[in-house]
Amino acid sequence: MNKKYAELDFPAWFDGKDVNEAAFCREFLSRNKLIYADNAFFTPDGRLTDPLLLKEKIYAELECCAAKNIPRTISNIVEIMKLAAHAESFPPKPDEIHVQNGTLCIDGSFLAGRSEIVRSRFPIAYNPQAEEPVVWLRFLSDLLYPEDIPTFQEYIGYCLVPSTKGQRMMILKGEGGEGEGTPAEPESDVNVDDVAKMVGEAVSKAMEPVTKAIEPLLKSRALPGNLNSAAGTVEKQEAEPHYMTGMF
């Protein structure tokens, strides 16, 4: 450390003049659970979708010491962090569903807490004592025939599990305003090209209306190993309009 500042209480990564970026990175990772895999950072909350959030956190710790070239220093630290926190393999766990208050396992057990770094985490809490979802069940009975409800519930279950062993897609046909799109929450984590690959060349032409409908939602690259969804509505221009909601 610079002798001029030897008696001052600076962090170990600051010598009174310059920031030791590697030392800052080591201290930061010792206090924050973070890994880097598949060109993205992951935390106990799941994939860090906005890199600015990490930069803001780094800046909050640097601003008391760094006085020059702060943007460049932050960018350098992020690049060093990619190396220091890199994980060769970070596969999804198809037998676990991560929620806000813990992890629900496929065997029905529940592990409270969220200390584990995960690929994705649903923004809901699991309540094992929850009452019967009367409104949801009534919605299903109003929307579907009784024999179709188990199939729909099975589809929802597949969507919760981070696995592609069973590809899933659903098209609900109706007259519009009948609740076809209610089960889907549009997101922006799917690439239109990957949708085409998923349905295959054989049906790519048939899927063109649905693809065009959801294209405005598809803003970012596909995320292998993460939960992605998209929804769109297609109006068929004939004598009588028909509406279809496609959920991927």
N, C-alpha and C positions, 0 to 999 in steps of 0.2 A: 504494500500500500504506500501511496505517496506520503512521505514523512510529514508534510504540511498538514495532512488530514488524519494523522495516525490516532489522535485522541478523540476524533469524532465517531459517533455511532452509525457508521454506514453499513449497509448489507455486505455480505462476504463477496458478492459479485461486482461491487463498485469500489474503486480505489480513490474516489474523490474527484476523478477527472473522466475516466472511461468506464464503460460497462463491459465486464467480461461476459460475453454472450453465452459461452458454453457453461460457465458457472451458474448464470441465471437460469439456464435451461434445466440444469440438474436440480436446482432448488425448487423450481416451479413444478417439475415432475414428481418431486418427493412429496409435494403437498396436494397435487391434483392428479386424479386417476385419469390417464389418457393414453391411448395407443393410436398408432398410425398404420392403417392397412388398406389395401385396395384404393389408394389415392384419396383417403379421407381419414379424418380424426374421429375416434369413437370415445364416448364417456359413459358413465353409468346411466345417463339419460338417453343413450343411443348415438346415432350418427350426428356429428356436428355439421348441420346443413349450411350454416352461414359462417364462413371463415372470419367475418368481422367480429363475431362474438369472442373468439379466442384473442384476436388482436386487441380488443377493448380491455380484456382482462389483463393482458400483458402490459398494456399502457398504464393501467391503474397502478401497477406495481413499479413501473419505471419512472413515472412522472415526478416523483420526489427527488430523483437523482439525475436522470438523463436530461441534458440541457441542449443537446445538439444532435442533428441527424436522427431524430426519434423515429420517423417512419422507416428509414433504412434499417435502424437497429431492430425494430420490431419484425421487419421482414426477414432479417438474418436469423433472429431467434426462432421464428416459425420454421425456417428451413432446417436449422439445427435440430429442432424438436422432431421433425419428420424422421431424422436419422436416429435420434436417441430413443424415440418411442415406437420405432418400427417393429411390427410383428410379421413374421414370415407367413403365418397362417392364422386366420381368424374366421373360421367357418361358422355359419349360423347353427343354432341348436334347434332342430325341428321338433323336439319333444318339450320345449319350454315356450311359454307366452309371458313376456315381461310387461308388467303393469306398474302403475305409480307406487304402489305400496309393497311390491315384491315380485315374485315369480310363481306363476301357476304352471305346474307340471302336468303332462298329459295323463299321468296315472291318478290325477285328482288331488295330489298333495300341493301344499302352498308354502313357499319359503318367504317369510316376511323380510323386508329390508331391500335396499337397492345399492349395495356396495359393489356388485359385479359390473364390469364394463360389458355392455351389450350392443348389438347391432341396431336394435330398435326397441322402443318402449311405448306402449299405448298410453294415451293421456287419460286413463281412467283407473280407478282403484277397484280391486277385487274385494267383494264382500261375501264371505261364505254363508252368512246368515241372511242374505238378501231374500226378500219375499218374492213370490211368483210375479213375473213381469206381465201383469194383467193387460196393460195397454198394448204392449208389443204383441202378445199372443192374439189379442183382438184384431190388431192390424193385420197379422198374418191370415187369420181366418176370414177377414173381409177381402183380402187381396188374392188368396190362393184357394184352390180346392184342397180339402183335408188330406188327400193322398199325396199332394205336392209339398206340403209343409215340411215333412222330414227331409226331403231332398234339398229344399231351400236352406234349412238349418245346417245340413251337412256341408253345403256350399260355403256358408258363412264360416264354419269351422275350418275348412281348408284355407280360407283367406286369412285366418288368424295365425296359421302356422307357416314359418319361413322355410318352405320346402316346395320344390317344383316337381316332385315325384308324380303329382297329379295336377296337370294344368287345369285352370278353371276360368270359365267365362259364362256369363249369363245374359240373356236377352229377354226382357219383359215387355210384352206387347199390350198396349192399351189405347184408350181414346184420348189420353192426355188429362192430367190433373187427377189421376186415379192412384197416385202413390208409387208409380213404377221406379222413380228415382230416389225414393226415401231411404232405402237401405244403403245407398252408396254415398260416400263422402268424397267428392272430387279432390284429388291431389295432383301434384305436378312432378311426380318422380318417375314417369314412364316415358320412354322414347317411342315415337310413332313407328319407327323402323322395327323396333323389337315387338310391337304389337303385331305387325305384319308377319314377322318370323313365327310368332307364337301360333297364329291361326293357320299358317302354312300357305304355300303358293296356291293350293287347290281352291281355297276359299277367299283369297285376297280380294278378288273382284266383288264377291258378295259382301265383304266387310267394308268396302270403300265408303258407303254412307256413314257407318259408325265411326270409321277412322277419321273422316272429315269433321264429324261432330265433336270428337274429343281432342282434335289437334290443338285448339287454343289452350287446352289444359296441359299439354305436354311441353314443358319449358326446359326441363333439365335432362341430363343423361340418365339412362336406366341404372339402377343400383342393384347389381347382383348380390344376392344374399339378404336383401332388405325387402320389407313389405311395401309394395307399390299398388296403387289403385287409380283407376280413371273411370269417369262416367260421362255419358253424353246422350243427347236426345235426337232422334232422327224423325223428321216428318215426311211421310210418303205422300207425294203430291198426286192423288187420284181423285175419284169422285167424292170419296169420303176420306178425311185425314186419319191416319193411324200413327201412333207414336211408339217408338221402341227405345228403351234405355239399355245400353250395353255397359256391363260392368266387368272389368278385367282384373 
